């Protein structure tokens, strides 16, 4: 539906967390985001790169602007972060003592990746695209 009236000016996730500062710090330290706005209970993060703006935010899960039924920390979500060199990011994060949820590996479906979790427990899948395995593509009928 594009009637020419509505223009989306931004689209980004807001993670509901218990510790806003720790979660914002995780994305700043390991992925180069910077705080654009910090109200303590809400932090807006952005990263400018190659003419693109990547955005996300973290917010206190029990803040009074959140409907009562939704005042729980974010769960059941994976934040994908696609990077140019997943091996370098993995080595850096491992050296910093960041716990890994899934080891670094190459997948037949065209990803080299690992998974960690932010301080709130949201899974973070760090990915570099790689070529698809031709046998896997054939098995999938692709």
Beta strands, then each sheet from edge to edge (+ up, - down):
strand 1: 14-17
strand 2: 34-38
strand 3: 42-49
strand 4: 52-60
strand 5: 78-82
strand 6: 100-107
strand 7: 111-117
strand 8: 123-129
sheet 1: 1+ 4+ 3- 2+
sheet 2: 5+ 8+ 7- 6+
end
